[in-house]
Amino acid sequence: MTTPRATTRSRPSPARPAPRRAVRLAPVTLAVTATAVASALAAAPASAAPTAALANRPATAAHHGDARVLALPAGFRPEGVEAGPGGRLFAGSLADGRIQVLDRRTGESRVLLPGVTGRALRGLRYDGRSGLLWAVGNDGPTGIVLAVRARTGSVERRIEVPGAVFLNDLDVTRSAVWVTDSRVDRLTRIALRGNGRPTSAAPANLPIGGDWPTPEGNRANGIRALDRHTLLVVNSTGAVLRTVDTRTGVATPVRVTGTTLTGGDGLVVRGRTLYVVRGTGQNSVAQFRLSAKGHGKHRAWSARHVRDLTDPALDVPSTAALAGGRLWAVNARFGVADPATAAYQGVGLPLGR
């Protein structure tokens, strides 16, 4: 997520992409006091919980050019989206922390996790081992990570992250949940058992060092694991990609060719294909081909721009997920005149070309 607001595992390489073109379509302690800036950032997205009628308002599906558009409830303010089993999509709300389930085939919608006054949720990630939907965000000034049962909506664990300012996105690996904080240059690690359920250990922080830009604004944002010890992280304000070593926290530049990462937000990785959601000022998703040279600490990654996925239905997208032959993005619509009553959508961009 980029202010003014805020598993993929390696698989066989996909077929050669189409020619470039625009396609339509250390453990932390628990005694940390929230800072003033944390309070301000956390309070901004919060609003009163919606009425039951609004929360359960049916979604509708429509086609807009090549894209498929799913309506979300008015005032929902989506930021995170994730694909689940059975044709489901999950969307999280900045307005009240609600999680909505949508059927991507019919457009029908229901509330999975009810909203809470003062809560905002951003990144979402589903883990098929445990059936847990992980969500990051805040309850007021307190940074939180939720482990939600994707079938029932019950919260299995609520984990507070002391010292967090703007928890933004996450990824789930075999042994941990990794969380970005866009205003604190560190990653937070939540240890997992082999079945994907969280251990009783407190969250641990890994400071980001090495070649890591620290401009004012949102820095660490979208995150995806590339291998056992390598995380790919986009620095939104710096408009750069970095790999981060999970053992040392050292950030290393990823050489990006063919386009810029201005407005870079959520990441999606499948095999050696990378998608970078570019919302503010871009309204597109940039597709890249990842490659690596060398081994171990000397491994160097690069990302070659292949094409842009775009459609008139996109309106400041924030994050995306792959499902059913489409890349599904949510329209965060940052800067819209009246967020409390505005219309919001999920947009499915076709990948077949």
TAURNOR-V556010 format. One record per backbone hydrogen bond with DSSP energy under -0.5 kcal/mol. NH is the residue of the N-H (numbers start at 0). CO is the residue of the C=O. Records with the same first field share a line. If there is no record, write none. Layout:
# TAURNOR-V556010
NH: CO + CO
This chain:
# TAURNOR-V556010
2: 5
4: 1
8: 6
22: 307
23: 21
27: 202
31: 29
38: 34
39: 35
40: 36
41: 37
42: 38
43: 39
44: 40
45: 42
46: 94
54: 50
55: 51
56: 53
61: 68
63: 66
66: 63
67: 347
68: 61
69: 345
70: 59
71: 343
74: 341
75: 72
78: 91
79: 91
81: 89
83: 87
87: 84
88: 101
89: 81
90: 99
91: 79
92: 97
93: 76
94: 75
96: 92
98: 112
99: 90
100: 109
101: 88
102: 107
103: 86 + 101
106: 102
109: 100
111: 98
112: 98
115: 95
117: 46
118: 115
119: 137
120: 92
121: 135
122: 167
124: 133
126: 131
127: 125
130: 126
131: 126
132: 147
133: 124 + 131
134: 145
135: 122
136: 143
137: 119
138: 141
139: 117 + 137
141: 138
142: 140
143: 136
144: 158
145: 134
146: 156
147: 132 + 145
148: 153
149: 130 + 147
152: 148
155: 146 + 153
156: 146
158: 144
159: 157
160: 142
161: 159
163: 160
167: 179
170: 177
172: 175
176: 189
177: 170 + 175
178: 187
179: 168
180: 185
181: 165
183: 180
185: 183
186: 205
187: 178
188: 203
189: 176
190: 188
191: 174
192: 196
195: 192
198: 190
203: 188
204: 25
205: 186
206: 204
207: 184
208: 206 + 248
210: 250
211: 209
218: 181
220: 233
221: 264
223: 231
225: 229
226: 229
229: 226
230: 243
231: 223
232: 230 + 241
233: 221
234: 239
235: 218 + 233
236: 217
238: 234
239: 234
241: 232
242: 251
243: 230
244: 249
245: 228
248: 244
250: 208
251: 242
253: 240
254: 252 + 300
255: 253
256: 302
260: 238
263: 260
264: 276
265: 317
267: 274
269: 272
270: 8
272: 269
273: 271 + 287
274: 267
275: 285
276: 265 + 274
277: 283
278: 262 + 276
281: 278
282: 278
283: 277
284: 308
285: 275
286: 306
287: 273
288: 303
289: 271 + 287
290: 301
292: 299
297: 294
298: 295
299: 292
301: 290
302: 254
303: 288
304: 256 + 302
305: 286
306: 286
307: 20
308: 284
309: 22 + 307
313: 310
317: 329
320: 327
322: 325
325: 322
326: 348
327: 320 + 325
328: 326 + 346
329: 318
330: 344
331: 315 + 329
332: 314 + 315
335: 332
338: 335
340: 337
341: 337
343: 71
345: 69
346: 328
347: 67
348: 326 + 346
350: 324
